[in-house]
Amino acid sequence: MKRNHYPIEKIREAFPALQRIENDYFAGYFDGPGGTQIAKSVIEAMSNYMKNGVANLGGQSATSKETEEIVEQAREAVGTLLGTEQENIVFGANMTTLTFQIARALGYTWGDDRGNIVVTEMDHHANIDPWITAVEGSNITVNTICVNPETKTLQTDNLAELINEETKLVAIGLASNAIGTINEVVPIIRRAKEVGALVALDGVHAIPHFTVQFNDLGADFLFCSAYKFFGPHVGIVAVKQDIRKELTAFKLDPAPTESTKVLERGTINFEGLVGVKEAIRFIASIGQGNFLREQLNDAFKRIFEYEQFLANRLREGLEKIEHITLYQADKDVFKTPTVAFKVAGMNSRVVCDYLMRNYSLHLESGDFYAKSLIERLGAEEQGGLVRAGIAPYNTEEEIDRLIEALQNIQQHIAQ
């Protein structure tokens, strides 16, 4: 995708953090998978809400009624983003907290039942450990969909064995936050539904990069986090209405009993919900259309094409560097613009420190809470992997700066 077809200058103007200067460089943020920078409109909207007077829900004051409207507007916006009805949207502190909460509720519902749940080696552990914890000490066992370390994709040739008539739930990520592989979830969901199992999708790494339609996927839960798409720290889960009604919710006695609100513990983050709505509006502003859904679809098409252009530029550059080893699926496998690699003979934390100190490039290292995947790939030594996560505000100059830095890194460290 040519740069002049993508409004990169306009997008960069929307992020105050991009004006940060370190060592005579504008900071280059490649840590989006851990949390993107926040759009100026989001910051201002949250600030204005708090400046204008705040109140909790359920009161008769103008500020209380305004807060109620904010919550419903946020549900509507998120429902549009995720392709589902606003009644299905639940807010919480973060994806991990929400997953533990729902896993506990399901585990209580399953009681003394026998059966199994299915997780994968590809996932962030926020979509593994809560489910395993929920069945510890019960009659429910854990099956695992393994990763093929050669192809960097899930091994799905034994789905009929792993997902069987006794399966209660299948948990899978839409995309790997560590190496970018976009999982082929449709056959996994289809198999789960053939045997009557629930499906929990981790969309945290996927939602910022491409269109996801919850209702079309046929899953029962879809988790995401607003701070991965230019907003504040707010966790989100879309839950099918019939599943919400069956969940045993752990709540205070006076708390609301409505199927959506019953899953929201205590007072939710109202200023955060203002930010969530504005973050979605910001994404929509990148696209065109008469309605929010049309604008979002067009925006994600533009974002996907631009990010893939940058990711391919980076991958091609790194492939030419002898001391770089890329950890990625083959070219025919769809991937997010997340590029993981190692530098021969160097600890990954040292690599990130060098890039930050000398080139003002912010990358991350480690296992990224995808510990099972990193171990399966044999990449846990020397500080795990280095990860460059590309976002819509990154530029060709930043990509070229990163390539240059990695070309020179060994000789500079040796000095």
Secondary structure, DSSP 8 states (H G I E B T S, - for coil): --GGGS-HHHHHHT-GGGG-EETTEE-EE-BGGG-----HHHHHHHHHHHHT----TT-SSHHHHHHHHHHHHHHHHHHHHHTS-GGGEEEES-HHHHHHHHHHHHHHHHTT-EEEEEEESSS-GGGTHHHHHHHTTSEEEEEEE-EETTTTEE--TTHHHHS-TTEEEEEEESB-TTT-BB---HHHHHHHHHTT-EEEEE-TTTTTTS---HHHHT-SEEEEEGGGTTS-S-EEEEE-HHHHHHS-----TTS--STTGGGS-SS--HHHHHHHHHHHHHHHHTS--SSHHHHHHHHHHHHHHHHHHHHHHHHHHHHT-TTEEEE---TTS-B-SEEEEEETTS-HHHHHHHHHHHH-EE-EEE-TT-HHHHHHTT--GGGBEEEEE--TT--HHHHHHHHHHHHHHHHHHH-
